[in-house]
Amino acid sequence: MNSTRTIIVITIATIVLMIGGTLVLTKNTEPDKAQEIQFVEGGKAIVSQTQKDWGDIAFEGGNKEETFVIKNEGTQTLRIRRIRTSCHCTKAQVVIGDLISPFFGMNSNDPWVGEIPVGKEAEVKVTFDPAFHGVNGLGPITRYVTVETSDPQNKTIEFSVSGFVKK
């Protein structure tokens, strides 16, 4: 009986060590590609509007959308990256000419980098789902989207949408 228990304990410990060792050895050791990108100065991010108040938002009225614009008035390409939202109920997507980014959310860690040529614009499309939180989401809301830029004078741009979700 005692030797059976010992064999079971040793077997379980061996399995746990093998699984743990496999996880450690297969862990992604590649550096964050977004961290490696060198942002060249010379791009100048100009934003004319950073917030939008929708007023009353119908709970069952479908998604609300807003588009904000980032213009590059610099002498070099303006790069943008690390787009994140403040809540899972909100998504953001960037459009630069014909290029359309993936959707970004609250926990986005996508290495995507957008390049805005001199004199051109990027549209930051924000989508809010008023029904995402169910009836617990009724009432006032403010959601944020942050965008990191290569403009040393405007390293982070924050856009906000707000309103009052009603049944």
Solvent accessible surface area in square Angstrom, and as a share of the most:
residue,aa,sasa,rsa
1,M,197,0.88
2,N,118,0.60
3,S,75,0.48
4,T,77,0.45
5,R,157,0.57
6,T,70,0.41
7,I,111,0.56
8,I,92,0.47
9,V,89,0.51
10,I,106,0.54
11,T,66,0.38
12,I,100,0.51
13,A,47,0.37
14,T,63,0.37
15,I,85,0.43
16,V,93,0.53
17,L,133,0.66
18,M,128,0.57
19,I,99,0.50
20,G,31,0.30
21,G,31,0.30
22,T,76,0.44
23,L,120,0.60
24,V,113,0.65
25,L,153,0.76
26,T,97,0.57
27,K,144,0.61
28,N,116,0.60
29,T,121,0.70
30,E,111,0.50
31,P,81,0.51
32,D,51,0.26
33,K,107,0.45
34,A,4,0.03
35,Q,116,0.51
36,E,86,0.38
37,I,61,0.31
38,Q,145,0.65
39,F,46,0.19
40,V,79,0.45
41,E,118,0.53
42,G,26,0.25
43,G,4,0.04
44,K,93,0.39
45,A,5,0.04
46,I,63,0.32
47,V,33,0.19
48,S,115,0.74
49,Q,75,0.33
50,T,55,0.32
51,Q,126,0.56
52,K,71,0.30
53,D,99,0.51
54,W,33,0.11
55,G,35,0.34
56,D,98,0.51
57,I,2,0.01
58,A,61,0.48
59,F,19,0.08
60,E,141,0.63
61,G,57,0.55
62,G,42,0.40
63,N,84,0.43
64,K,65,0.27
65,E,124,0.56
66,E,33,0.15
67,T,55,0.32
68,F,2,0.01
69,V,52,0.30
70,I,0,0.00
71,K,67,0.28
72,N,0,0.00
73,E,95,0.43
74,G,11,0.11
75,T,111,0.65
76,Q,88,0.39
77,T,38,0.22
78,L,0,0.00
79,R,46,0.17
80,I,0,0.00
81,R,25,0.09
82,R,58,0.21
83,I,2,0.01
84,R,88,0.32
85,T,8,0.04
86,S,48,0.31
87,C,19,0.11
88,H,97,0.43
89,C,4,0.02
90,T,0,0.00
91,K,92,0.39
92,A,1,0.00
93,Q,29,0.13
94,V,0,0.00
95,V,28,0.16
96,I,16,0.08
97,G,65,0.62
98,D,147,0.76
99,L,87,0.43
100,I,107,0.54
101,S,4,0.02
102,P,56,0.35
103,F,119,0.50
104,F,5,0.02
105,G,18,0.17
106,M,77,0.35
107,N,114,0.59
108,S,21,0.13
109,N,111,0.57
110,D,56,0.29
111,P,68,0.43
112,W,38,0.13
113,V,34,0.20
114,G,0,0.00
115,E,86,0.38
116,I,0,0.00
117,P,64,0.40
118,V,77,0.44
119,G,43,0.41
120,K,117,0.50
121,E,86,0.39
122,A,0,0.00
123,E,63,0.28
124,V,0,0.00
125,K,81,0.34
126,V,1,0.01
127,T,19,0.11
128,F,4,0.02
129,D,47,0.24
130,P,4,0.03
131,A,47,0.36
132,F,100,0.42
133,H,73,0.33
134,G,27,0.26
135,V,94,0.54
136,N,140,0.72
137,G,13,0.12
138,L,67,0.33
139,G,9,0.08
140,P,110,0.69
141,I,12,0.06
142,T,59,0.34
143,R,40,0.15
144,Y,84,0.32
145,V,2,0.01
146,T,42,0.25
147,V,0,0.00
148,E,40,0.18
149,T,5,0.03
150,S,8,0.05
151,D,5,0.03
152,P,49,0.31
153,Q,154,0.69
154,N,48,0.24
155,K,130,0.55
156,T,82,0.48
157,I,8,0.04
158,E,93,0.42
159,F,1,0.00
160,S,17,0.11
161,V,1,0.01
162,S,30,0.19
163,G,11,0.11
164,F,89,0.37
165,V,1,0.00
166,K,93,0.40
167,K,154,0.65
